[in-house]
């Protein structure tokens, strides 16, 4: 199936340099692999059940979300064991250690992804 995407020039240039450096034979193959990884992460998040232990890592623009982010962390204090925070200029990196029901952690991940000032959210269950 053919499709088209609108991608900012800078991201496309970095993407092309990355797949070439990895020795992938075409942009199409690299996009398919990236999409498959994205789908797999989502599937893992959606299908994990029971009690989980893990981490949620995300970066965000401090000024645009800090107050709302604190509200979210208080809303999910039953699932958040601890946090670690680092400053990188106007951006911050947060590592949230979680423990609890998978559904509750899943809701936390989706809530973090819903912030405009949050750039990336990654999770890992142990």
N, CA, C and O atoms as a GROMACS GRO file, in nm:
protein
  504
    1UNK      N    1   0.084  -0.117   0.000
    1UNK     CA    2   0.000   0.000   0.000
    1UNK      C    3   0.090   0.125   0.000
    1UNK      O    4   0.188   0.132   0.073
    2UNK      N    5   0.054   0.218  -0.080
    2UNK     CA    6   0.127   0.345  -0.083
    2UNK      C    7   0.055   0.445   0.006
    2UNK      O    8  -0.068   0.445   0.016
    3UNK      N    9   0.134   0.530   0.070
    3UNK     CA   10   0.078   0.637   0.151
    3UNK      C   11   0.175   0.754   0.147
    3UNK      O   12   0.290   0.739   0.106
    4UNK      N   13   0.128   0.869   0.189
    4UNK     CA   14   0.218   0.984   0.196
    4UNK      C   15   0.210   1.043   0.336
    4UNK      O   16   0.108   1.032   0.403
    5UNK      N   17   0.318   1.106   0.377
    5UNK     CA   18   0.328   1.165   0.510
    5UNK      C   19   0.382   1.306   0.499
    5UNK      O   20   0.464   1.335   0.412
    6UNK      N   21   0.338   1.392   0.586
    6UNK     CA   22   0.397   1.525   0.597
    6UNK      C   23   0.494   1.521   0.715
    6UNK      O   24   0.452   1.506   0.830
    7UNK      N   25   0.622   1.534   0.686
    7UNK     CA   26   0.727   1.524   0.788
    7UNK      C   27   0.815   1.648   0.777
    7UNK      O   28   0.859   1.684   0.668
    8UNK      N   29   0.842   1.714   0.889
    8UNK     CA   30   0.932   1.830   0.884
    8UNK      C   31   1.068   1.790   0.827
    8UNK      O   32   1.118   1.680   0.853
    9UNK      N   33   1.128   1.879   0.750
    9UNK     CA   34   1.255   1.850   0.682
    9UNK      C   35   1.363   1.800   0.778
    9UNK      O   36   1.432   1.702   0.747
   10UNK      N   37   1.379   1.866   0.891
   10UNK     CA   38   1.484   1.827   0.985
   10UNK      C   39   1.470   1.685   1.034
   10UNK      O   40   1.569   1.612   1.044
   11UNK      N   41   1.347   1.644   1.066
   11UNK     CA   42   1.324   1.508   1.113
   11UNK      C   43   1.350   1.407   1.002
   11UNK      O   44   1.410   1.302   1.024
   12UNK      N   45   1.304   1.440   0.881
   12UNK     CA   46   1.326   1.349   0.768
   12UNK      C   47   1.475   1.332   0.740
   12UNK      O   48   1.520   1.221   0.712
   13UNK      N   49   1.552   1.440   0.746
   13UNK     CA   50   1.696   1.432   0.724
   13UNK      C   51   1.762   1.343   0.829
   13UNK      O   52   1.846   1.260   0.796
   14UNK      N   53   1.723   1.360   0.955
   14UNK     CA   54   1.780   1.275   1.062
   14UNK      C   55   1.737   1.130   1.045
   14UNK      O   56   1.818   1.039   1.064
   15UNK      N   57   1.611   1.108   1.008
   15UNK     CA   58   1.561   0.972   0.987
   15UNK      C   59   1.640   0.904   0.875
   15UNK      O   60   1.684   0.790   0.889
   16UNK      N   61   1.657   0.975   0.764
   16UNK     CA   62   1.732   0.918   0.651
   16UNK      C   63   1.876   0.886   0.690
   16UNK      O   64   1.928   0.781   0.655
   17UNK      N   65   1.939   0.976   0.763
   17UNK     CA   66   2.077   0.950   0.807
   17UNK      C   67   2.082   0.829   0.900
   17UNK      O   68   2.177   0.751   0.896
   18UNK      N   69   1.981   0.814   0.983
   18UNK     CA   70   1.979   0.703   1.079
   18UNK      C   71   1.964   0.568   1.010
   18UNK      O   72   2.042   0.476   1.036
   19UNK      N   73   1.864   0.555   0.921
   19UNK     CA   74   1.846   0.424   0.857
   19UNK      C   75   1.962   0.389   0.766
   19UNK      O   76   1.996   0.272   0.751
   20UNK      N   77   2.022   0.490   0.705
   20UNK     CA   78   2.141   0.462   0.622
   20UNK      C   79   2.258   0.414   0.709
   20UNK      O   80   2.329   0.320   0.673
   21UNK      N   81   2.278   0.480   0.824
   21UNK     CA   82   2.387   0.442   0.915
   21UNK      C   83   2.367   0.300   0.968
   21UNK      O   84   2.464   0.229   0.996
   22UNK      N   85   2.241   0.259   0.982
   22UNK     CA   86   2.213   0.124   1.030
   22UNK      C   87   2.219   0.019   0.919
   22UNK      O   88   2.207  -0.100   0.946
   23UNK      N   89   2.239   0.064   0.795
   23UNK     CA   90   2.252  -0.030   0.684
   23UNK      C   91   2.120  -0.081   0.630
   23UNK      O   92   2.117  -0.180   0.558
   24UNK      N   93   2.009  -0.015   0.663
   24UNK     CA   94   1.880  -0.055   0.609
   24UNK      C   95   1.877  -0.014   0.462
   24UNK      O   96   1.930   0.092   0.425
   25UNK      N   97   1.815  -0.097   0.377
   25UNK     CA   98   1.826  -0.076   0.233
   25UNK      C   99   1.733   0.028   0.173
   25UNK      O  100   1.751   0.067   0.057
   26UNK      N  101   1.632   0.076   0.248
   26UNK     CA  102   1.543   0.178   0.191
   26UNK      C  103   1.467   0.252   0.301
   26UNK      O  104   1.450   0.202   0.413
   27UNK      N  105   1.423   0.372   0.267
   27UNK     CA  106   1.340   0.449   0.360
   27UNK      C  107   1.210   0.374   0.390
   27UNK      O  108   1.164   0.374   0.504
   28UNK      N  109   1.151   0.311   0.289
   28UNK     CA  110   1.026   0.238   0.309
   28UNK      C  111   1.043   0.128   0.414
   28UNK      O  112   0.958   0.112   0.501
   29UNK      N  113   1.151   0.054   0.404
   29UNK     CA  114   1.175  -0.052   0.502
   29UNK      C  115   1.195   0.007   0.641
   29UNK      O  116   1.144  -0.047   0.739
   30UNK      N  117   1.268   0.118   0.650
   30UNK     CA  118   1.291   0.182   0.780
   30UNK      C  119   1.160   0.231   0.840
   30UNK      O  120   1.138   0.218   0.960
   31UNK      N  121   1.073   0.287   0.758
   31UNK     CA  122   0.942   0.333   0.806
   31UNK      C  123   0.860   0.214   0.854
   31UNK      O  124   0.796   0.221   0.959
   32UNK      N  125   0.859   0.104   0.778
   32UNK     CA  126   0.786  -0.016   0.820
   32UNK      C  127   0.836  -0.066   0.956
   32UNK      O  128   0.757  -0.101   1.043
   33UNK      N  129   0.970  -0.070   0.973
   33UNK     CA  130   1.026  -0.116   1.100
   33UNK      C  131   0.989  -0.022   1.214
   33UNK      O  132   0.956  -0.068   1.324
   34UNK      N  133   0.994   0.109   1.190
   34UNK     CA  134   0.957   0.206   1.293
   34UNK      C  135   0.809   0.191   1.330
   34UNK      O  136   0.774   0.198   1.448
   35UNK      N  137   0.725   0.170   1.230
   35UNK     CA  138   0.582   0.152   1.257
   35UNK      C  139   0.557   0.024   1.335
   35UNK      O  140   0.474   0.022   1.427
   36UNK      N  141   0.627  -0.083   1.300
   36UNK     CA  142   0.611  -0.210   1.371
   36UNK      C  143   0.652  -0.196   1.517
   36UNK      O  144   0.585  -0.250   1.606
   37UNK      N  145   0.761  -0.124   1.544
   37UNK     CA  146   0.804  -0.100   1.682
   37UNK      C  147   0.701  -0.020   1.759
   37UNK      O  148   0.672  -0.049   1.875
   38UNK      N  149   0.644   0.081   1.695
   38UNK     CA  150   0.541   0.163   1.757
   38UNK      C  151   0.419   0.079   1.793
   38UNK      O  152   0.366   0.088   1.904
   39UNK      N  153   0.375  -0.003   1.699
   39UNK     CA  154   0.259  -0.091   1.722
   39UNK      C  155   0.289  -0.190   1.835
   39UNK      O  156   0.203  -0.215   1.919
   40UNK      N  157   0.409  -0.246   1.837
   40UNK     CA  158   0.446  -0.342   1.941
   40UNK      C  159   0.445  -0.277   2.079
   40UNK      O  160   0.395  -0.337   2.175
   41UNK      N  161   0.499  -0.155   2.092
   41UNK     CA  162   0.495  -0.085   2.220
   41UNK      C  163   0.351  -0.065   2.266
   41UNK      O  164   0.319  -0.085   2.382
   42UNK      N  165   0.266  -0.024   2.173
   42UNK     CA  166   0.125  -0.004   2.206
   42UNK      C  167   0.060  -0.135   2.248
   42UNK      O  168  -0.014  -0.140   2.347
   43UNK      N  169   0.085  -0.242   2.173
   43UNK     CA  170   0.027  -0.372   2.205
   43UNK      C  171   0.070  -0.418   2.345
   43UNK      O  172  -0.012  -0.468   2.422
   44UNK      N  173   0.198  -0.400   2.376
   44UNK     CA  174   0.247  -0.437   2.509
   44UNK      C  175   0.175  -0.359   2.617
   44UNK      O  176   0.133  -0.415   2.719
   45UNK      N  177   0.161  -0.230   2.596
   45UNK     CA  178   0.093  -0.146   2.694
   45UNK      C  179  -0.053  -0.187   2.710
   45UNK      O  180  -0.105  -0.190   2.821
   46UNK      N  181  -0.120  -0.219   2.600
   46UNK     CA  182  -0.262  -0.253   2.604
   46UNK      C  183  -0.291  -0.393   2.656
   46UNK      O  184  -0.397  -0.416   2.715
   47UNK      N  185  -0.200  -0.488   2.636
   47UNK     CA  186  -0.232  -0.627   2.670
   47UNK      C  187  -0.174  -0.673   2.803
   47UNK      O  188  -0.211  -0.780   2.851
   48UNK      N  189  -0.086  -0.596   2.863
   48UNK     CA  190  -0.030  -0.635   2.992
   48UNK      C  191  -0.140  -0.624   3.098
   48UNK      O  192  -0.211  -0.524   3.105
   49UNK      N  193  -0.152  -0.728   3.180
   49UNK     CA  194  -0.254  -0.730   3.284
   49UNK      C  195  -0.189  -0.765   3.419
   49UNK      O  196  -0.073  -0.805   3.425
   50UNK      N  197  -0.268  -0.748   3.523
   50UNK     CA  198  -0.220  -0.784   3.657
   50UNK      C  199  -0.133  -0.675   3.715
   50UNK      O  200  -0.134  -0.560   3.671
   51UNK      N  201  -0.058  -0.713   3.815
   51UNK     CA  202   0.030  -0.620   3.884
   51UNK      C  203   0.161  -0.606   3.808
   51UNK      O  204   0.219  -0.705   3.765
   52UNK      N  205   0.206  -0.482   3.791
   52UNK     CA  206   0.331  -0.456   3.718
   52UNK      C  207   0.425  -0.371   3.802
   52UNK      O  208   0.383  -0.297   3.891
   53UNK      N  209   0.550  -0.384   3.772
   53UNK     CA  210   0.655  -0.296   3.824
   53UNK      C  211   0.732  -0.247   3.704
   53UNK      O  212   0.760  -0.324   3.611
   54UNK      N  213   0.767  -0.119   3.703
   54UNK     CA  214   0.840  -0.069   3.589
   54UNK      C  215   0.875   0.078   3.600
   54UNK      O  216   0.870   0.137   3.708
   55UNK      N  217   0.910   0.135   3.487
   55UNK     CA  218   0.944   0.277   3.481
   55UNK      C  219   0.872   0.342   3.362
   55UNK      O  220   0.845   0.279   3.260
   56UNK      N  221   0.842   0.469   3.382
   56UNK     CA  222   0.790   0.553   3.274
   56UNK      C  223   0.888   0.670   3.265
   56UNK      O  224   0.912   0.740   3.363
   57UNK      N  225   0.944   0.691   3.148
   57UNK     CA  226   1.041   0.798   3.127
   57UNK      C  227   0.983   0.895   3.024
   57UNK      O  228   0.931   0.853   2.921
   58UNK      N  229   0.992   1.023   3.054
   58UNK     CA  230   0.941   1.122   2.959
   58UNK      C  231   1.019   1.251   2.971
   58UNK      O  232   1.079   1.280   3.074
   59UNK      N  233   1.018   1.328   2.862
   59UNK     CA  234   1.080   1.460   2.865
   59UNK      C  235   0.973   1.563   2.835
   59UNK      O  236   0.876   1.537   2.764
   60UNK      N  237   0.992   1.681   2.892
   60UNK     CA  238   0.890   1.783   2.878
   60UNK      C  239   0.950   1.922   2.892
   60UNK      O  240   1.056   1.942   2.951
   61UNK      N  241   0.878   2.017   2.835
   61UNK     CA  242   0.916   2.157   2.845
   61UNK      C  243   0.865   2.209   2.979
   61UNK      O  244   0.744   2.219   3.002
   62UNK      N  245   0.959   2.242   3.066
   62UNK     CA  246   0.928   2.271   3.206
   62UNK      C  247   0.816   2.373   3.224
   62UNK      O  248   0.717   2.344   3.290
   63UNK      N  249   0.831   2.488   3.166
   63UNK     CA  250   0.737   2.598   3.191
   63UNK      C  251   0.595   2.569   3.144
   63UNK      O  252   0.499   2.617   3.205
   64UNK      N  253   0.581   2.491   3.038
   64UNK     CA  254   0.448   2.473   2.981
   64UNK      C  255   0.363   2.369   3.054
   64UNK      O  256   0.240   2.370   3.038
   65UNK      N  257   0.424   2.279   3.132
   65UNK     CA  258   0.343   2.171   3.190
   65UNK      C  259   0.364   2.144   3.339
   65UNK      O  260   0.294   2.061   3.396
   66UNK      N  261   0.457   2.211   3.403
   66UNK     CA  262   0.498   2.170   3.537
   66UNK      C  263   0.383   2.165   3.638
   66UNK      O  264   0.374   2.069   3.715
   67UNK      N  265   0.297   2.264   3.638
   67UNK     CA  266   0.188   2.262   3.736
   67UNK      C  267   0.090   2.149   3.709
   67UNK      O  268   0.051   2.077   3.801
   68UNK      N  269   0.050   2.133   3.584
   68UNK     CA  270  -0.043   2.024   3.549
   68UNK      C  271   0.022   1.888   3.569
   68UNK      O  272  -0.044   1.792   3.608
   69UNK      N  273   0.152   1.880   3.544
   69UNK     CA  274   0.223   1.755   3.564
   69UNK      C  275   0.224   1.714   3.711
   69UNK      O  276   0.207   1.597   3.744
   70UNK      N  277   0.245   1.810   3.799
   70UNK     CA  278   0.238   1.779   3.942
   70UNK      C  279   0.100   1.729   3.980
   70UNK      O  280   0.088   1.638   4.062
   71UNK      N  281  -0.005   1.786   3.923
   71UNK     CA  282  -0.141   1.739   3.949
   71UNK      C  283  -0.157   1.593   3.908
   71UNK      O  284  -0.215   1.513   3.981
   72UNK      N  285  -0.106   1.559   3.790
   72UNK     CA  286  -0.114   1.420   3.742
   72UNK      C  287  -0.039   1.327   3.837
   72UNK      O  288  -0.090   1.220   3.871
   73UNK      N  289   0.081   1.367   3.879
   73UNK     CA  290   0.158   1.281   3.968
   73UNK      C  291   0.085   1.260   4.101
   73UNK      O  292   0.092   1.152   4.159
   74UNK      N  293   0.015   1.362   4.148
   74UNK     CA  294  -0.064   1.344   4.271
   74UNK      C  295  -0.185   1.254   4.245
   74UNK      O  296  -0.222   1.174   4.330
   75UNK      N  297  -0.247   1.267   4.128
   75UNK     CA  298  -0.361   1.182   4.094
   75UNK      C  299  -0.322   1.035   4.087
   75UNK      O  300  -0.405   0.947   4.112
   76UNK      N  301  -0.197   1.007   4.054
   76UNK     CA  302  -0.150   0.868   4.037
   76UNK      C  303  -0.051   0.827   4.146
   76UNK      O  304   0.031   0.738   4.124
   77UNK      N  305  -0.058   0.890   4.261
   77UNK     CA  306   0.038   0.856   4.367
   77UNK      C  307   0.022   0.713   4.417
   77UNK      O  308   0.114   0.659   4.479
   78UNK      N  309  -0.092   0.652   4.392
   78UNK     CA  310  -0.110   0.511   4.430
   78UNK      C  311  -0.026   0.418   4.342
   78UNK      O  312   0.006   0.307   4.384
   79UNK      N  313   0.010   0.462   4.222
   79UNK     CA  314   0.089   0.379   4.130
   79UNK      C  315   0.235   0.425   4.121
   79UNK      O  316   0.320   0.349   4.077
   80UNK      N  317   0.264   0.548   4.162
   80UNK     CA  318   0.399   0.602   4.152
   80UNK      C  319   0.475   0.574   4.282
   80UNK      O  320   0.433   0.616   4.390
   81UNK      N  321   0.585   0.502   4.269
   81UNK     CA  322   0.668   0.468   4.384
   81UNK      C  323   0.764   0.582   4.414
   81UNK      O  324   0.778   0.624   4.529
   82UNK      N  325   0.830   0.633   4.310
   82UNK     CA  326   0.922   0.746   4.325
   82UNK      C  327   0.950   0.806   4.189
   82UNK      O  328   0.917   0.748   4.085
   83UNK      N  329   1.013   0.924   4.191
   83UNK     CA  330   1.048   0.991   4.066
   83UNK      C  331   1.193   1.039   4.073
   83UNK      O  332   1.248   1.060   4.181
   84UNK      N  333   1.252   1.056   3.957
   84UNK     CA  334   1.384   1.115   3.945
   84UNK      C  335   1.375   1.221   3.838
   84UNK      O  336   1.312   1.199   3.734
   85UNK      N  337   1.437   1.335   3.861
   85UNK     CA  338   1.420   1.451   3.773
   85UNK      C  339   1.556   1.509   3.737
   85UNK      O  340   1.644   1.520   3.822
   86UNK      N  341   1.573   1.545   3.609
   86UNK     CA  342   1.696   1.609   3.564
   86UNK      C  343   1.661   1.724   3.470
   86UNK      O  344   1.568   1.713   3.391
   87UNK      N  345   1.736   1.833   3.480
   87UNK     CA  346   1.714   1.950   3.395
   87UNK      C  347   1.809   1.945   3.276
   87UNK      O  348   1.926   1.910   3.288
   88UNK      N  349   1.756   1.981   3.160
   88UNK     CA  350   1.834   1.992   3.037
   88UNK      C  351   1.792   2.122   2.969
   88UNK      O  352   1.719   2.119   2.870
   89UNK      N  353   1.838   2.234   3.020
   89UNK     CA  354   1.796   2.364   2.967
   89UNK      C  355   1.650   2.389   2.999
   89UNK      O  356   1.609   2.378   3.114
   90UNK      N  357   1.572   2.421   2.895
   90UNK     CA  358   1.428   2.443   2.914
   90UNK      C  359   1.350   2.313   2.923
   90UNK      O  360   1.231   2.312   2.955
   91UNK      N  361   1.417   2.202   2.894
   91UNK     CA  362   1.352   2.071   2.896
   91UNK      C  363   1.395   1.994   3.020
   91UNK      O  364   1.504   2.016   3.074
   92UNK      N  365   1.308   1.906   3.065
   92UNK     CA  366   1.337   1.821   3.181
   92UNK      C  367   1.318   1.676   3.142
   92UNK      O  368   1.238   1.643   3.054
   93UNK      N  369   1.390   1.589   3.209
   93UNK     CA  370   1.376   1.445   3.193
   93UNK      C  371   1.327   1.390   3.326
   93UNK      O  372   1.385   1.417   3.431
   94UNK      N  373   1.220   1.315   3.320
   94UNK     CA  374   1.159   1.259   3.442
   94UNK      C  375   1.155   1.108   3.429
   94UNK      O  376   1.113   1.055   3.326
   95UNK      N  377   1.197   1.039   3.533
   95UNK     CA  378   1.185   0.895   3.541
   95UNK      C  379   1.090   0.865   3.657
   95UNK      O  380   1.116   0.905   3.771
   96UNK      N  381   0.982   0.795   3.627
   96UNK     CA  382   0.881   0.765   3.727
   96UNK      C  383   0.881   0.613   3.747
   96UNK      O  384   0.856   0.537   3.654
   97UNK      N  385   0.908   0.572   3.868
   97UNK     CA  386   0.906   0.430   3.902
   97UNK      C  387   0.765   0.396   3.945
   97UNK      O  388   0.709   0.461   4.033
   98UNK      N  389   0.708   0.292   3.883
   98UNK     CA  390   0.567   0.259   3.906
   98UNK      C  391   0.551   0.116   3.956
   98UNK      O  392   0.634   0.029   3.930
   99UNK      N  393   0.443   0.097   4.027
   99UNK     CA  394   0.407  -0.037   4.076
   99UNK      C  395   0.257  -0.037   4.100
   99UNK      O  396   0.204   0.053   4.166
  100UNK      N  397   0.190  -0.137   4.048
  100UNK     CA  398   0.046  -0.145   4.068
  100UNK      C  399  -0.021  -0.217   3.953
  100UNK      O  400   0.044  -0.287   3.875
  101UNK      N  401  -0.151  -0.200   3.944
  101UNK     CA  402  -0.227  -0.266   3.839
  101UNK      C  403  -0.191  -0.208   3.703
  101UNK      O  404  -0.177  -0.086   3.687
  102UNK      N  405  -0.177  -0.296   3.605
  102UNK     CA  406  -0.137  -0.254   3.470
  102UNK      C  407  -0.233  -0.149   3.414
  102UNK      O  408  -0.189  -0.055   3.348
  103UNK      N  409  -0.361  -0.164   3.439
  103UNK     CA  410  -0.459  -0.067   3.389
  103UNK      C  411  -0.433   0.072   3.443
  103UNK      O  412  -0.445   0.171   3.371
  104UNK      N  413  -0.398   0.081   3.570
  104UNK     CA  414  -0.372   0.211   3.631
  104UNK      C  415  -0.245   0.274   3.572
  104UNK      O  416  -0.243   0.394   3.543
  105UNK      N  417  -0.141   0.195   3.553
  105UNK     CA  418  -0.018   0.245   3.493
  105UNK      C  419  -0.042   0.285   3.348
  105UNK      O  420   0.010   0.386   3.301
  106UNK      N  421  -0.121   0.205   3.276
  106UNK     CA  422  -0.156   0.237   3.137
  106UNK      C  423  -0.224   0.374   3.130
  106UNK      O  424  -0.192   0.455   3.043
  107UNK      N  425  -0.318   0.400   3.220
  107UNK     CA  426  -0.386   0.531   3.221
  107UNK      C  427  -0.287   0.644   3.247
  107UNK      O  428  -0.298   0.751   3.187
  108UNK      N  429  -0.190   0.621   3.335
  108UNK     CA  430  -0.087   0.721   3.362
  108UNK      C  431  -0.006   0.750   3.235
  108UNK      O  432   0.017   0.866   3.202
  109UNK      N  433   0.036   0.647   3.164
  109UNK     CA  434   0.113   0.665   3.041
  109UNK      C  435   0.032   0.746   2.940
  109UNK      O  436   0.084   0.840   2.880
  110UNK      N  437  -0.094   0.711   2.921
  110UNK     CA  438  -0.177   0.784   2.824
  110UNK      C  439  -0.202   0.928   2.869
  110UNK      O  440  -0.209   1.018   2.786
  111UNK      N  441  -0.214   0.949   2.995
  111UNK     CA  442  -0.234   1.086   3.046
  111UNK      C  443  -0.109   1.171   3.018
  111UNK      O  444  -0.121   1.287   2.979
  112UNK      N  445   0.008   1.114   3.039
  112UNK     CA  446   0.132   1.187   3.011
  112UNK      C  447   0.146   1.217   2.862
  112UNK      O  448   0.194   1.324   2.824
  113UNK      N  449   0.106   1.123   2.777
  113UNK     CA  450   0.115   1.144   2.633
  113UNK      C  451   0.020   1.253   2.585
  113UNK      O  452   0.038   1.307   2.475
  114UNK      N  453  -0.079   1.286   2.665
  114UNK     CA  454  -0.180   1.383   2.625
  114UNK      C  455  -0.135   1.528   2.645
  114UNK      O  456  -0.204   1.620   2.600
  115UNK      N  457  -0.022   1.551   2.711
  115UNK     CA  458   0.029   1.686   2.734
  115UNK      C  459   0.095   1.740   2.608
  115UNK      O  460   0.174   1.671   2.544
  116UNK      N  461   0.063   1.865   2.573
  116UNK     CA  462   0.128   1.928   2.458
  116UNK      C  463   0.276   1.950   2.482
  116UNK      O  464   0.356   1.939   2.389
  117UNK      N  465   0.316   1.982   2.605
  117UNK     CA  466   0.457   2.011   2.635
  117UNK      C  467   0.542   1.889   2.661
  117UNK      O  468   0.662   1.902   2.683
  118UNK      N  469   0.483   1.769   2.657
  118UNK     CA  470   0.558   1.646   2.674
  118UNK      C  471   0.596   1.595   2.536
  118UNK      O  472   0.511   1.579   2.448
  119UNK      N  473   0.726   1.571   2.517
  119UNK     CA  474   0.774   1.533   2.384
  119UNK      C  475   0.766   1.382   2.363
  119UNK      O  476   0.707   1.337   2.265
  120UNK      N  477   0.825   1.304   2.451
  120UNK     CA  478   0.828   1.158   2.435
  120UNK      C  479   0.793   1.092   2.568
  120UNK      O  480   0.830   1.142   2.675
  121UNK      N  481   0.723   0.981   2.561
  121UNK     CA  482   0.691   0.901   2.680
  121UNK      C  483   0.726   0.757   2.645
  121UNK      O  484   0.677   0.702   2.546
  122UNK      N  485   0.810   0.696   2.725
  122UNK     CA  486   0.847   0.555   2.708
  122UNK      C  487   0.823   0.482   2.838
  122UNK      O  488   0.830   0.541   2.946
  123UNK      N  489   0.794   0.355   2.829
  123UNK     CA  490   0.772   0.274   2.949
  123UNK      C  491   0.842   0.141   2.934
  123UNK      O  492   0.873   0.097   2.824
  124UNK      N  493   0.868   0.080   3.047
  124UNK     CA  494   0.924  -0.054   3.049
  124UNK      C  495   0.868  -0.124   3.172
  124UNK      O  496   0.881  -0.074   3.284
  125UNK      N  497   0.809  -0.239   3.150
  125UNK     CA  498   0.762  -0.321   3.262
  125UNK      C  499   0.869  -0.426   3.290
  125UNK      O  500   0.928  -0.482   3.197
  126UNK      N  501   0.893  -0.454   3.416
  126UNK     CA  502   0.989  -0.557   3.453
  126UNK      C  503   0.920  -0.692   3.464
  126UNK      O  504   0.985  -0.793   3.494
   0.00000   0.00000   0.00000
